[in-house]
Amino acid sequence: MAQLLHFVFGGKVKDPRGTDFTDPESLELVGVFPNYQTAYDAWRGKSQASIDDAFTKYVIVHLHRMFEPEISED
């Protein structure tokens, strides 16, 4: 089975409905995770910790899709 790496990061956004970050150089790099579930758990923890700030957003990037776009997640 292929390794399905995921990357979690976040920071301040210009509009809470989008992902246009106000200062990309100050993004918080949460980490790279070996599967979606552990990335989701990290994302959820960071998102819940910043719930009172609508302009702070964390995202999950599916790194494995960049390396091998034909591999799907099961």
HTML snippet that shows the backbone in 3Dmol.js (N, CA, C, O; Angstrom):
<script src="https://3Dmol.org/build/3Dmol-min.js"></script>
<div id="view" style="width:600px;height:400px;position:relative"></div>
<script>
const pdb = `
ATOM      1  N   MET A   1       0.834  -1.181   0.000  1.00  0.00           N
ATOM      2  CA  MET A   1       0.000   0.000   0.000  1.00  0.00           C
ATOM      3  C   MET A   1       0.882   1.249   0.000  1.00  0.00           C
ATOM      4  O   MET A   1       1.900   1.297   0.691  1.00  0.00           O
ATOM      5  N   ALA A   2       0.494   2.236  -0.762  1.00  0.00           N
ATOM      6  CA  ALA A   2       1.247   3.482  -0.860  1.00  0.00           C
ATOM      7  C   ALA A   2       1.094   4.309   0.416  1.00  0.00           C
ATOM      8  O   ALA A   2       0.064   4.258   1.088  1.00  0.00           O
ATOM      9  N   GLN A   3       2.127   5.059   0.728  1.00  0.00           N
ATOM     10  CA  GLN A   3       2.077   5.963   1.876  1.00  0.00           C
ATOM     11  C   GLN A   3       1.277   7.197   1.466  1.00  0.00           C
ATOM     12  O   GLN A   3       1.566   7.819   0.444  1.00  0.00           O
ATOM     13  N   LEU A   4       0.269   7.551   2.269  1.00  0.00           N
ATOM     14  CA  LEU A   4      -0.610   8.668   1.937  1.00  0.00           C
ATOM     15  C   LEU A   4      -0.316   9.850   2.864  1.00  0.00           C
ATOM     16  O   LEU A   4      -1.013  10.061   3.856  1.00  0.00           O
ATOM     17  N   LEU A   5       0.723  10.614   2.529  1.00  0.00           N
ATOM     18  CA  LEU A   5       1.130  11.734   3.370  1.00  0.00           C
ATOM     19  C   LEU A   5       0.159  12.903   3.281  1.00  0.00           C
ATOM     20  O   LEU A   5      -0.389  13.206   2.221  1.00  0.00           O
ATOM     21  N   HIS A   6      -0.040  13.557   4.437  1.00  0.00           N
ATOM     22  CA  HIS A   6      -0.907  14.729   4.526  1.00  0.00           C
ATOM     23  C   HIS A   6      -0.184  15.813   5.315  1.00  0.00           C
ATOM     24  O   HIS A   6       0.543  15.518   6.263  1.00  0.00           O
ATOM     25  N   PHE A   7      -0.385  17.064   4.922  1.00  0.00           N
ATOM     26  CA  PHE A   7       0.280  18.208   5.534  1.00  0.00           C
ATOM     27  C   PHE A   7      -0.788  19.132   6.122  1.00  0.00           C
ATOM     28  O   PHE A   7      -1.765  19.456   5.446  1.00  0.00           O
ATOM     29  N   VAL A   8      -0.609  19.556   7.372  1.00  0.00           N
ATOM     30  CA  VAL A   8      -1.551  20.452   8.033  1.00  0.00           C
ATOM     31  C   VAL A   8      -0.831  21.765   8.340  1.00  0.00           C
ATOM     32  O   VAL A   8       0.264  21.774   8.902  1.00  0.00           O
ATOM     33  N   PHE A   9      -1.469  22.871   7.959  1.00  0.00           N
ATOM     34  CA  PHE A   9      -0.937  24.192   8.267  1.00  0.00           C
ATOM     35  C   PHE A   9      -2.087  25.173   8.398  1.00  0.00           C
ATOM     36  O   PHE A   9      -3.224  24.865   8.039  1.00  0.00           O
ATOM     37  N   GLY A  10      -1.785  26.356   8.914  1.00  0.00           N
ATOM     38  CA  GLY A  10      -2.836  27.345   9.057  1.00  0.00           C
ATOM     39  C   GLY A  10      -2.306  28.715   9.389  1.00  0.00           C
ATOM     40  O   GLY A  10      -1.110  28.912   9.603  1.00  0.00           O
ATOM     41  N   GLY A  11      -3.232  29.664   9.426  1.00  0.00           N
ATOM     42  CA  GLY A  11      -2.894  31.041   9.741  1.00  0.00           C
ATOM     43  C   GLY A  11      -4.085  31.940   9.510  1.00  0.00           C
ATOM     44  O   GLY A  11      -5.207  31.474   9.314  1.00  0.00           O
ATOM     45  N   LYS A  12      -3.830  33.230   9.534  1.00  0.00           N
ATOM     46  CA  LYS A  12      -4.876  34.232   9.335  1.00  0.00           C
ATOM     47  C   LYS A  12      -5.258  34.306   7.864  1.00  0.00           C
ATOM     48  O   LYS A  12      -4.397  34.306   6.984  1.00  0.00           O
ATOM     49  N   VAL A  13      -6.561  34.370   7.612  1.00  0.00           N
ATOM     50  CA  VAL A  13      -7.074  34.505   6.250  1.00  0.00           C
ATOM     51  C   VAL A  13      -7.763  35.852   6.087  1.00  0.00           C
ATOM     52  O   VAL A  13      -8.226  36.443   7.063  1.00  0.00           O
ATOM     53  N   LYS A  14      -7.828  36.334   4.852  1.00  0.00           N
ATOM     54  CA  LYS A  14      -8.481  37.614   4.558  1.00  0.00           C
ATOM     55  C   LYS A  14      -9.989  37.505   4.699  1.00  0.00           C
ATOM     56  O   LYS A  14     -10.649  38.440   5.152  1.00  0.00           O
ATOM     57  N   ASP A  15     -10.530  36.356   4.306  1.00  0.00           N
ATOM     58  CA  ASP A  15     -11.970  36.109   4.353  1.00  0.00           C
ATOM     59  C   ASP A  15     -12.170  34.698   4.904  1.00  0.00           C
ATOM     60  O   ASP A  15     -11.600  33.751   4.363  1.00  0.00           O
ATOM     61  N   PRO A  16     -12.962  34.533   5.964  1.00  0.00           N
ATOM     62  CA  PRO A  16     -13.146  33.202   6.560  1.00  0.00           C
ATOM     63  C   PRO A  16     -13.728  32.155   5.604  1.00  0.00           C
ATOM     64  O   PRO A  16     -13.638  30.957   5.873  1.00  0.00           O
ATOM     65  N   ARG A  17     -14.318  32.592   4.503  1.00  0.00           N
ATOM     66  CA  ARG A  17     -14.889  31.645   3.540  1.00  0.00           C
ATOM     67  C   ARG A  17     -13.862  31.132   2.542  1.00  0.00           C
ATOM     68  O   ARG A  17     -14.168  30.251   1.739  1.00  0.00           O
ATOM     69  N   GLY A  18     -12.637  31.676   2.585  1.00  0.00           N
ATOM     70  CA  GLY A  18     -11.615  31.277   1.609  1.00  0.00           C
ATOM     71  C   GLY A  18     -10.322  30.842   2.258  1.00  0.00           C
ATOM     72  O   GLY A  18     -10.236  30.681   3.476  1.00  0.00           O
ATOM     73  N   THR A  19      -9.318  30.656   1.419  1.00  0.00           N
ATOM     74  CA  THR A  19      -7.999  30.244   1.905  1.00  0.00           C
ATOM     75  C   THR A  19      -6.909  31.200   1.416  1.00  0.00           C
ATOM     76  O   THR A  19      -5.775  30.787   1.171  1.00  0.00           O
ATOM     77  N   ASP A  20      -7.259  32.472   1.277  1.00  0.00           N
ATOM     78  CA  ASP A  20      -6.275  33.486   0.899  1.00  0.00           C
ATOM     79  C   ASP A  20      -5.654  34.004   2.196  1.00  0.00           C
ATOM     80  O   ASP A  20      -6.249  34.829   2.889  1.00  0.00           O
ATOM     81  N   PHE A  21      -4.450  33.513   2.522  1.00  0.00           N
ATOM     82  CA  PHE A  21      -3.807  33.850   3.784  1.00  0.00           C
ATOM     83  C   PHE A  21      -3.223  35.264   3.738  1.00  0.00           C
ATOM     84  O   PHE A  21      -2.656  35.684   2.729  1.00  0.00           O
ATOM     85  N   THR A  22      -3.372  35.986   4.845  1.00  0.00           N
ATOM     86  CA  THR A  22      -2.919  37.377   4.896  1.00  0.00           C
ATOM     87  C   THR A  22      -1.405  37.493   4.892  1.00  0.00           C
ATOM     88  O   THR A  22      -0.866  38.434   4.308  1.00  0.00           O
ATOM     89  N   ASP A  23      -0.709  36.567   5.524  1.00  0.00           N
ATOM     90  CA  ASP A  23       0.749  36.624   5.620  1.00  0.00           C
ATOM     91  C   ASP A  23       1.324  35.213   5.491  1.00  0.00           C
ATOM     92  O   ASP A  23       1.595  34.561   6.499  1.00  0.00           O
ATOM     93  N   PRO A  24       1.511  34.742   4.265  1.00  0.00           N
ATOM     94  CA  PRO A  24       2.002  33.376   4.061  1.00  0.00           C
ATOM     95  C   PRO A  24       3.325  33.075   4.760  1.00  0.00           C
ATOM     96  O   PRO A  24       3.601  31.920   5.085  1.00  0.00           O
ATOM     97  N   GLU A  25       4.134  34.086   4.991  1.00  0.00           N
ATOM     98  CA  GLU A  25       5.420  33.853   5.656  1.00  0.00           C
ATOM     99  C   GLU A  25       5.270  33.521   7.135  1.00  0.00           C
ATOM    100  O   GLU A  25       6.206  33.016   7.756  1.00  0.00           O
ATOM    101  N   SER A  26       4.091  33.804   7.706  1.00  0.00           N
ATOM    102  CA  SER A  26       3.901  33.515   9.125  1.00  0.00           C
ATOM    103  C   SER A  26       2.934  32.350   9.363  1.00  0.00           C
ATOM    104  O   SER A  26       2.387  32.211  10.457  1.00  0.00           O
ATOM    105  N   LEU A  27       2.727  31.523   8.349  1.00  0.00           N
ATOM    106  CA  LEU A  27       1.856  30.363   8.516  1.00  0.00           C
ATOM    107  C   LEU A  27       2.411  29.421   9.577  1.00  0.00           C
ATOM    108  O   LEU A  27       3.624  29.250   9.702  1.00  0.00           O
ATOM    109  N   GLU A  28       1.516  28.821  10.329  1.00  0.00           N
ATOM    110  CA  GLU A  28       1.924  27.812  11.306  1.00  0.00           C
ATOM    111  C   GLU A  28       1.955  26.455  10.605  1.00  0.00           C
ATOM    112  O   GLU A  28       0.937  25.988  10.094  1.00  0.00           O
ATOM    113  N   LEU A  29       3.112  25.839  10.585  1.00  0.00           N
ATOM    114  CA  LEU A  29       3.264  24.524   9.967  1.00  0.00           C
ATOM    115  C   LEU A  29       3.068  23.488  11.063  1.00  0.00           C
ATOM    116  O   LEU A  29       3.952  23.277  11.894  1.00  0.00           O
ATOM    117  N   VAL A  30       1.913  22.847  11.061  1.00  0.00           N
ATOM    118  CA  VAL A  30       1.565  21.894  12.115  1.00  0.00           C
ATOM    119  C   VAL A  30       2.352  20.602  11.939  1.00  0.00           C
ATOM    120  O   VAL A  30       2.913  20.083  12.904  1.00  0.00           O
ATOM    121  N   GLY A  31       2.401  20.076  10.711  1.00  0.00           N
ATOM    122  CA  GLY A  31       3.185  18.877  10.481  1.00  0.00           C
ATOM    123  C   GLY A  31       2.737  18.059   9.296  1.00  0.00           C
ATOM    124  O   GLY A  31       1.727  18.342   8.652  1.00  0.00           O
ATOM    125  N   VAL A  32       3.529  17.028   9.030  1.00  0.00           N
ATOM    126  CA  VAL A  32       3.230  16.057   7.976  1.00  0.00           C
ATOM    127  C   VAL A  32       2.840  14.768   8.676  1.00  0.00           C
ATOM    128  O   VAL A  32       3.504  14.336   9.618  1.00  0.00           O
ATOM    129  N   PHE A  33       1.756  14.154   8.211  1.00  0.00           N
ATOM    130  CA  PHE A  33       1.186  12.988   8.874  1.00  0.00           C
ATOM    131  C   PHE A  33       1.072  11.815   7.907  1.00  0.00           C
ATOM    132  O   PHE A  33       0.882  12.016   6.708  1.00  0.00           O
ATOM    133  N   PRO A  34       1.188  10.588   8.421  1.00  0.00           N
ATOM    134  CA  PRO A  34       1.248   9.407   7.558  1.00  0.00           C
ATOM    135  C   PRO A  34      -0.092   8.963   6.980  1.00  0.00           C
ATOM    136  O   PRO A  34      -0.134   8.111   6.093  1.00  0.00           O
ATOM    137  N   ASN A  35      -1.182   9.536   7.478  1.00  0.00           N
ATOM    138  CA  ASN A  35      -2.500   9.158   6.960  1.00  0.00           C
ATOM    139  C   ASN A  35      -3.503  10.262   7.254  1.00  0.00           C
ATOM    140  O   ASN A  35      -3.226  11.182   8.024  1.00  0.00           O
ATOM    141  N   TYR A  36      -4.661  10.159   6.638  1.00  0.00           N
ATOM    142  CA  TYR A  36      -5.666  11.209   6.773  1.00  0.00           C
ATOM    143  C   TYR A  36      -6.167  11.331   8.204  1.00  0.00           C
ATOM    144  O   TYR A  36      -6.354  12.445   8.692  1.00  0.00           O
ATOM    145  N   GLN A  37      -6.385  10.229   8.879  1.00  0.00           N
ATOM    146  CA  GLN A  37      -6.960  10.288  10.227  1.00  0.00           C
ATOM    147  C   GLN A  37      -6.072  11.061  11.198  1.00  0.00           C
ATOM    148  O   GLN A  37      -6.577  11.878  11.968  1.00  0.00           O
ATOM    149  N   THR A  38      -4.781  10.826  11.179  1.00  0.00           N
ATOM    150  CA  THR A  38      -3.907  11.562  12.092  1.00  0.00           C
ATOM    151  C   THR A  38      -3.812  13.035  11.678  1.00  0.00           C
ATOM    152  O   THR A  38      -3.713  13.908  12.540  1.00  0.00           O
ATOM    153  N   ALA A  39      -3.840  13.318  10.384  1.00  0.00           N
ATOM    154  CA  ALA A  39      -3.863  14.709   9.919  1.00  0.00           C
ATOM    155  C   ALA A  39      -5.163  15.384  10.350  1.00  0.00           C
ATOM    156  O   ALA A  39      -5.158  16.531  10.795  1.00  0.00           O
ATOM    157  N   TYR A  40      -6.259  14.673  10.216  1.00  0.00           N
ATOM    158  CA  TYR A  40      -7.558  15.211  10.621  1.00  0.00           C
ATOM    159  C   TYR A  40      -7.579  15.513  12.119  1.00  0.00           C
ATOM    160  O   TYR A  40      -8.091  16.551  12.538  1.00  0.00           O
ATOM    161  N   ASP A  41      -7.033  14.621  12.912  1.00  0.00           N
ATOM    162  CA  ASP A  41      -6.990  14.833  14.362  1.00  0.00           C
ATOM    163  C   ASP A  41      -6.176  16.091  14.703  1.00  0.00           C
ATOM    164  O   ASP A  41      -6.576  16.875  15.565  1.00  0.00           O
ATOM    165  N   ALA A  42      -5.045  16.279  14.030  1.00  0.00           N
ATOM    166  CA  ALA A  42      -4.222  17.474  14.256  1.00  0.00           C
ATOM    167  C   ALA A  42      -4.954  18.723  13.790  1.00  0.00           C
ATOM    168  O   ALA A  42      -4.954  19.739  14.484  1.00  0.00           O
ATOM    169  N   TRP A  43      -5.577  18.655  12.617  1.00  0.00           N
ATOM    170  CA  TRP A  43      -6.351  19.781  12.089  1.00  0.00           C
ATOM    171  C   TRP A  43      -7.484  20.151  13.039  1.00  0.00           C
ATOM    172  O   TRP A  43      -7.700  21.324  13.343  1.00  0.00           O
ATOM    173  N   ARG A  44      -8.191  19.148  13.494  1.00  0.00           N
ATOM    174  CA  ARG A  44      -9.325  19.398  14.388  1.00  0.00           C
ATOM    175  C   ARG A  44      -8.875  20.055  15.694  1.00  0.00           C
ATOM    176  O   ARG A  44      -9.517  20.991  16.171  1.00  0.00           O
ATOM    177  N   GLY A  45      -7.786  19.573  16.267  1.00  0.00           N
ATOM    178  CA  GLY A  45      -7.268  20.160  17.497  1.00  0.00           C
ATOM    179  C   GLY A  45      -6.907  21.622  17.325  1.00  0.00           C
ATOM    180  O   GLY A  45      -7.257  22.457  18.159  1.00  0.00           O
ATOM    181  N   LYS A  46      -6.202  21.935  16.238  1.00  0.00           N
ATOM    182  CA  LYS A  46      -5.816  23.326  15.972  1.00  0.00           C
ATOM    183  C   LYS A  46      -7.034  24.188  15.663  1.00  0.00           C
ATOM    184  O   LYS A  46      -7.119  25.329  16.118  1.00  0.00           O
ATOM    185  N   SER A  47      -7.968  23.654  14.898  1.00  0.00           N
ATOM    186  CA  SER A  47      -9.167  24.409  14.540  1.00  0.00           C
ATOM    187  C   SER A  47     -10.021  24.697  15.766  1.00  0.00           C
ATOM    188  O   SER A  47     -10.528  25.807  15.926  1.00  0.00           O
ATOM    189  N   GLN A  48     -10.180  23.711  16.621  1.00  0.00           N
ATOM    190  CA  GLN A  48     -10.978  23.918  17.832  1.00  0.00           C
ATOM    191  C   GLN A  48     -10.295  24.889  18.786  1.00  0.00           C
ATOM    192  O   GLN A  48     -10.975  25.643  19.483  1.00  0.00           O
ATOM    193  N   ALA A  49      -8.972  24.887  18.833  1.00  0.00           N
ATOM    194  CA  ALA A  49      -8.243  25.801  19.716  1.00  0.00           C
ATOM    195  C   ALA A  49      -8.371  27.258  19.260  1.00  0.00           C
ATOM    196  O   ALA A  49      -8.203  28.177  20.061  1.00  0.00           O
ATOM    197  N   SER A  50      -8.666  27.464  17.983  1.00  0.00           N
ATOM    198  CA  SER A  50      -8.787  28.832  17.455  1.00  0.00           C
ATOM    199  C   SER A  50     -10.228  29.162  17.054  1.00  0.00           C
ATOM    200  O   SER A  50     -10.457  30.045  16.226  1.00  0.00           O
ATOM    201  N   ILE A  51     -11.179  28.467  17.630  1.00  0.00           N
ATOM    202  CA  ILE A  51     -12.582  28.615  17.219  1.00  0.00           C
ATOM    203  C   ILE A  51     -13.132  30.025  17.437  1.00  0.00           C
ATOM    204  O   ILE A  51     -14.050  30.440  16.729  1.00  0.00           O
ATOM    205  N   ASP A  52     -12.595  30.755  18.387  1.00  0.00           N
ATOM    206  CA  ASP A  52     -13.081  32.106  18.656  1.00  0.00           C
ATOM    207  C   ASP A  52     -12.549  33.139  17.665  1.00  0.00           C
ATOM    208  O   ASP A  52     -12.988  34.288  17.691  1.00  0.00           O
ATOM    209  N   ASP A  53     -11.631  32.765  16.809  1.00  0.00           N
ATOM    210  CA  ASP A  53     -11.070  33.670  15.815  1.00  0.00           C
ATOM    211  C   ASP A  53     -11.459  33.183  14.423  1.00  0.00           C
ATOM    212  O   ASP A  53     -10.838  32.273  13.873  1.00  0.00           O
ATOM    213  N   ALA A  54     -12.484  33.795  13.871  1.00  0.00           N
ATOM    214  CA  ALA A  54     -12.997  33.364  12.560  1.00  0.00           C
ATOM    215  C   ALA A  54     -11.982  33.553  11.439  1.00  0.00           C
ATOM    216  O   ALA A  54     -12.124  32.954  10.373  1.00  0.00           O
ATOM    217  N   PHE A  55     -10.967  34.371  11.662  1.00  0.00           N
ATOM    218  CA  PHE A  55      -9.986  34.645  10.621  1.00  0.00           C
ATOM    219  C   PHE A  55      -8.747  33.766  10.707  1.00  0.00           C
ATOM    220  O   PHE A  55      -7.778  33.985   9.980  1.00  0.00           O
ATOM    221  N   THR A  56      -8.770  32.778  11.587  1.00  0.00           N
ATOM    222  CA  THR A  56      -7.694  31.793  11.644  1.00  0.00           C
ATOM    223  C   THR A  56      -8.232  30.487  11.081  1.00  0.00           C
ATOM    224  O   THR A  56      -9.264  29.981  11.521  1.00  0.00           O
ATOM    225  N   LYS A  57      -7.524  29.956  10.110  1.00  0.00           N
ATOM    226  CA  LYS A  57      -7.994  28.743   9.433  1.00  0.00           C
ATOM    227  C   LYS A  57      -6.842  27.763   9.281  1.00  0.00           C
ATOM    228  O   LYS A  57      -5.712  28.146   8.977  1.00  0.00           O
ATOM    229  N   TYR A  58      -7.154  26.488   9.499  1.00  0.00           N
ATOM    230  CA  TYR A  58      -6.192  25.405   9.285  1.00  0.00           C
ATOM    231  C   TYR A  58      -6.722  24.528   8.159  1.00  0.00           C
ATOM    232  O   TYR A  58      -7.932  24.351   8.015  1.00  0.00           O
ATOM    233  N   VAL A  59      -5.816  23.984   7.368  1.00  0.00           N
ATOM    234  CA  VAL A  59      -6.193  23.155   6.227  1.00  0.00           C
ATOM    235  C   VAL A  59      -5.352  21.881   6.189  1.00  0.00           C
ATOM    236  O   VAL A  59      -4.262  21.806   6.756  1.00  0.00           O
ATOM    237  N   ILE A  60      -5.900  20.888   5.500  1.00  0.00           N
ATOM    238  CA  ILE A  60      -5.194  19.630   5.258  1.00  0.00           C
ATOM    239  C   ILE A  60      -4.887  19.557   3.765  1.00  0.00           C
ATOM    240  O   ILE A  60      -5.781  19.704   2.932  1.00  0.00           O
ATOM    241  N   VAL A  61      -3.626  19.331   3.437  1.00  0.00           N
ATOM    242  CA  VAL A  61      -3.214  19.166   2.042  1.00  0.00           C
ATOM    243  C   VAL A  61      -2.845  17.701   1.843  1.00  0.00           C
ATOM    244  O   VAL A  61      -2.073  17.137   2.618  1.00  0.00           O
ATOM    245  N   HIS A  62      -3.393  17.100   0.818  1.00  0.00           N
ATOM    246  CA  HIS A  62      -3.119  15.700   0.496  1.00  0.00           C
ATOM    247  C   HIS A  62      -1.839  15.634  -0.334  1.00  0.00           C
ATOM    248  O   HIS A  62      -1.886  15.664  -1.563  1.00  0.00           O
ATOM    249  N   LEU A  63      -0.691  15.544   0.347  1.00  0.00           N
ATOM    250  CA  LEU A  63       0.592  15.543  -0.349  1.00  0.00           C
ATOM    251  C   LEU A  63       0.728  14.383  -1.325  1.00  0.00           C
ATOM    252  O   LEU A  63       1.325  14.533  -2.392  1.00  0.00           O
ATOM    253  N   HIS A  64       0.184  13.242  -0.969  1.00  0.00           N
ATOM    254  CA  HIS A  64       0.307  12.064  -1.839  1.00  0.00           C
ATOM    255  C   HIS A  64      -0.327  12.299  -3.199  1.00  0.00           C
ATOM    256  O   HIS A  64       0.084  11.686  -4.184  1.00  0.00           O
ATOM    257  N   ARG A  65      -1.322  13.175  -3.271  1.00  0.00           N
ATOM    258  CA  ARG A  65      -1.965  13.473  -4.558  1.00  0.00           C
ATOM    259  C   ARG A  65      -1.043  14.276  -5.463  1.00  0.00           C
ATOM    260  O   ARG A  65      -1.170  14.229  -6.687  1.00  0.00           O
ATOM    261  N   MET A  66      -0.120  15.009  -4.865  1.00  0.00           N
ATOM    262  CA  MET A  66       0.844  15.765  -5.666  1.00  0.00           C
ATOM    263  C   MET A  66       1.891  14.836  -6.260  1.00  0.00           C
ATOM    264  O   MET A  66       2.352  15.047  -7.382  1.00  0.00           O
ATOM    265  N   PHE A  67       2.266  13.802  -5.504  1.00  0.00           N
ATOM    266  CA  PHE A  67       3.293  12.871  -5.955  1.00  0.00           C
ATOM    267  C   PHE A  67       2.749  11.841  -6.937  1.00  0.00           C
ATOM    268  O   PHE A  67       3.391  11.523  -7.938  1.00  0.00           O
ATOM    269  N   GLU A  68       1.566  11.325  -6.641  1.00  0.00           N
ATOM    270  CA  GLU A  68       0.953  10.295  -7.476  1.00  0.00           C
ATOM    271  C   GLU A  68      -0.549  10.553  -7.564  1.00  0.00           C
ATOM    272  O   GLU A  68      -1.316   9.939  -6.822  1.00  0.00           O
ATOM    273  N   PRO A  69      -0.982  11.434  -8.440  1.00  0.00           N
ATOM    274  CA  PRO A  69      -2.394  11.831  -8.497  1.00  0.00           C
ATOM    275  C   PRO A  69      -3.354  10.681  -8.824  1.00  0.00           C
ATOM    276  O   PRO A  69      -4.553  10.797  -8.570  1.00  0.00           O
ATOM    277  N   GLU A  70      -2.860   9.596  -9.373  1.00  0.00           N
ATOM    278  CA  GLU A  70      -3.753   8.482  -9.728  1.00  0.00           C
ATOM    279  C   GLU A  70      -4.105   7.603  -8.525  1.00  0.00           C
ATOM    280  O   GLU A  70      -5.003   6.767  -8.621  1.00  0.00           O
ATOM    281  N   ILE A  71      -3.415   7.776  -7.398  1.00  0.00           N
ATOM    282  CA  ILE A  71      -3.709   6.967  -6.201  1.00  0.00           C
ATOM    283  C   ILE A  71      -4.856   7.620  -5.435  1.00  0.00           C
ATOM    284  O   ILE A  71      -4.798   8.804  -5.103  1.00  0.00           O
ATOM    285  N   SER A  72      -5.882   6.848  -5.161  1.00  0.00           N
ATOM    286  CA  SER A  72      -7.011   7.382  -4.398  1.00  0.00           C
ATOM    287  C   SER A  72      -6.903   6.918  -2.945  1.00  0.00           C
ATOM    288  O   SER A  72      -6.222   5.942  -2.631  1.00  0.00           O
ATOM    289  N   GLU A  73      -7.596   7.649  -2.074  1.00  0.00           N
ATOM    290  CA  GLU A  73      -7.623   7.271  -0.658  1.00  0.00           C
ATOM    291  C   GLU A  73      -8.762   6.298  -0.424  1.00  0.00           C
ATOM    292  O   GLU A  73      -9.883   6.505  -0.889  1.00  0.00           O
ATOM    293  N   ASP A  74      -8.462   5.252   0.291  1.00  0.00           N
ATOM    294  CA  ASP A  74      -9.523   4.289   0.626  1.00  0.00           C
ATOM    295  C   ASP A  74      -9.843   4.374   2.088  1.00  0.00           C
ATOM    296  O   ASP A  74     -10.709   3.647   2.574  1.00  0.00           O
TER     297      ASP A  74
END
`;
const viewer = $3Dmol.createViewer("view");
viewer.addModel(pdb, "pdb");
viewer.setStyle({}, {cartoon: {color: "spectrum"}});
viewer.zoomTo();
viewer.render();
</script>
